[in-house]
Amino acid sequence: MALIRVDDLIQKVRAYLPETDAAERIRKAYVYSATLHRNQFLPSGVPILQHALEVSQILADMRMDSPCIVAGLLHDVLQEELTDSSALRQAVGDEVAVLVEELSKLNRATYQGTEASRAEHMRQMILASTRDLRVILILLADRLQFLRSAEHLEQDKRELLARESLAIYAPIAHRLGVHYFKAEIEDRAFEIEDPRTYHELKRWADRYAAESRERIERINAELRRLLADNGIAAEVLGRTKHLYSLNAKLRRQGGDLDKIYDLLGTRIIVEATDDCYKALGLIHAAYTPLPSRFKDYIALPKDNGYRSLHTHVFDAQGNQFEIQIRTREMHRQAELGVAAHFLYKEQGTADEVELASINWFRQLLQDMENGQSPRESMELLQRDLAPNQIFVFTPKGEVIKLPPKGTAIDFAYAIHSDVGNACIGAKMDGRMIPIRTPLTNGSVVEILTSSKQRPHKDWLKFAASSKALARIRGYLRQQEKRQAIEEGREMVAREARRMGRKLDELPKLPGFSEWMRRGALTSMDELYAAEGFGRINIREVLDRLTASGEPKPATAAPARTPAQRAARPGAGEQVLVAGMDSMMTRFAKCCAPVFGDPLVGIITRGRGVSIHHAECFSLRRQAVHPERIVDVHWADDVHGERPVTLTIRAGTMKRLVELIGLLEEEEGVRITSGRVASKGGVYIQHLTLVVEDAKHIQRLLSRLNNLEGVQAERDLEKS
C-alpha cells in the first residue's frame, strides 16, 4: 500500500469540503500529531503517524466533516498518554478534544478477557455513541485500517482482531447503515478466520463472474435501452455480493453453490422516488418477476435507514438475476448510512436518521443496564445487531419490525411493555394463533390481553427480540427478588428468635451495622434478599457477631489462599467458587463444561452452585437474578474425561461415516452415542464423545472444519 501524505488527505477533503480553514486545520493537526508520534512505529515498522493518516483518509472517503478528520489524526494520543486533555484542547479546540477524549475511554475498556469486560467494552462504545456518533465512526475507521494491515500481526492477535470485528464492529456498521465499512470489515475478517474457505470462494466467484460477464452486460444494456426509451434518466451498474455474505448464505442453504442466484446483480440509480416505481413497472412488464423475491424498502425502510426496491426476474433464456432500484440520495445513504448526514447538517442539530441511530443506542444501553448479567447483555447486543428482520403490521397499519423468528410475544412487547406483560394470545390475518407462533412477514397481527395475565418463564423460550427478553427477564427477576425477600425475612426472623431477640433488634447488635456496610447491604430488605438467594448464611454471621463483636463482611472475599483453595475446590475437586468455601457444587448437564471452558456459577435452592459453560444456551433462556450469579474457575490441576456433543454437517451419509472413522481410528476418540437427521440436502450428525479438555475439543473441531464440505461445532445445549 502506497504511503499517504498529508497533501493527499487535504486534496481529498477539498474535493467535497471547500471551507477556507479546513485545509489549515488539518495541516496544523498533522504537524501536532507528527510531533506527538515522533519515533513511534507499528509492529510492521510503519510509523504510527502513517496509521493516523490512513484512518483520516478513510473518514475523508466517507466525506466526514473537518473536526472528525482532525480527530482521526489524533485519535490515540490520549490513550497512549502522548499528551493531556488540556494541551489537546489548546492545540485543536474543544470539539476535536471531546471526540478524542471519548475515544480514549473506549480503548481503556477492552473487549478481551472475561464476559464482564466485553460487556463493559460494549457499554462504553454505546454510551459514547449516544453522545456523538462520530466517535463510533472514527473507531470503525481505526478498526478497518488495522484489518488492512493485519498481515504484520502474530496469528493469535490476527484471529482475535477478526473475531472482535465480526462480533461487534461489522454489526454496528450495519446498524448505522455504513455498508462502506461493513462489507470490507467482514471480508477481511473472514479471510483471517478461514483463509481456505475464503480463497476457495474467491476463486469460484471470480470464475463465475468471468463466465457471466457477457450475460450481465447484455442485460444491463437491455435495461439502459428500456429506461431511456421511456424517458427515465438512469445509471445502470453491476453489483457483486461480497464473500462473507456469500459464505453466510451458503451455510444457510447447505453449501449448494447452484442455489446462489444473486452473486452478480444490477443496480439502477434514478433521479426521483417516482422514477424507482416507474422503472420497476417497466422491468416487470419486460421480464418475468418472482413475486416472492420482491421487497419494497422504500415504503418500509430498514431500521438503519436503508431504502431501495429489490426484485428478482427471469430473462428470456431463463436466467435469474437481481435488480436493485434507488435514487442517488438513497444510494449515498445505502453506502455511507448515518455518515452521509454529518456534512450537511446544521451545527448542533441532528437529523431524523441520526436521531434514530442515537435513540436505538440509548434503548440498547437501557436494556443492557436493566439488571442484565454480562452474558445477557452480550446476547441482547447480538440480537439487536442482527441484520435481518421481518415487517409485521398492526390492525391500523402501523409497521412493527421484528427478528425473523419473532412471535406474538415479541410483537406485543414492541407495542408496549404493558401489552407484552398482559398478552394471552393473538390473531394473525384474522386467525387465532398461540403466542409462541412465529409471525409471517407482511401479516397483520392483533394482540389479545387480559388484566390477570403475567409473564411466564416459558416465554423466554420463544421470545426472539431483545426488548421482549429484557422485559420478561426484568419482570421475573422482580418476582424472584420479592420471593427471596419474603423467604429471607422468615429465615432471619427464625435465627433472631433462636437468639432470644426480635427481628427489629438485630441492627442494634454490636458490629451489625458495620458488617452491613462492608457487605454493601443498604437495607434490611437487601439483607433478606441475600439470605433468600443463598449468598449469606445468617446463622453463621449472627453467631460470629455475638461471640466476638467483630464485624465481618456479608460475603467472603473472592480472593482465597492456596490452602483454602486446596481444602475446598468443589464439584468433584475441579472448580473453585469465589467467596463460598462451604458451598456444594455440581456440573450442569445441559452444557457439560470441560476443563478449560469459561464458566459461570448459579446458586440454586437446596442444590448448591450449578456450574455452566459461560455460553450455555439453556442459561440464555432463563431469567437468572444477578444475585444468584457467582464467579467460578477451574482448579489448577484437573484430570479426567467428560462427554460433549458435536454437531457435524456434511453433504452425504457416506461422508459422515468416514468422519466417525476418522475420529475413532486417527484421533482415538471414544464415541458413546449419535443420531443423524437430514435437512435441505444436508446430513446432520449429533455425536456424543468423550474428551479430555477444551483444547481437545478445539483440536477436533479444527480437524473436521478443515475438511472440504464439512461443518462442525460444539453443541452447548444437548451435550
Order of alpha helices (4+ residues) and beta strands (2+ residues): alpha-alpha-alpha-alpha-alpha-alpha-alpha-alpha-alpha-alpha-alpha-alpha-beta-alpha-beta-alpha-beta-beta-beta-beta-alpha-alpha-alpha-beta-beta-alpha-alpha-beta-beta-beta-alpha-alpha-alpha-alpha-alpha-alpha-beta-beta-beta-beta-alpha-beta-beta-beta-alpha-beta-beta-alpha-beta
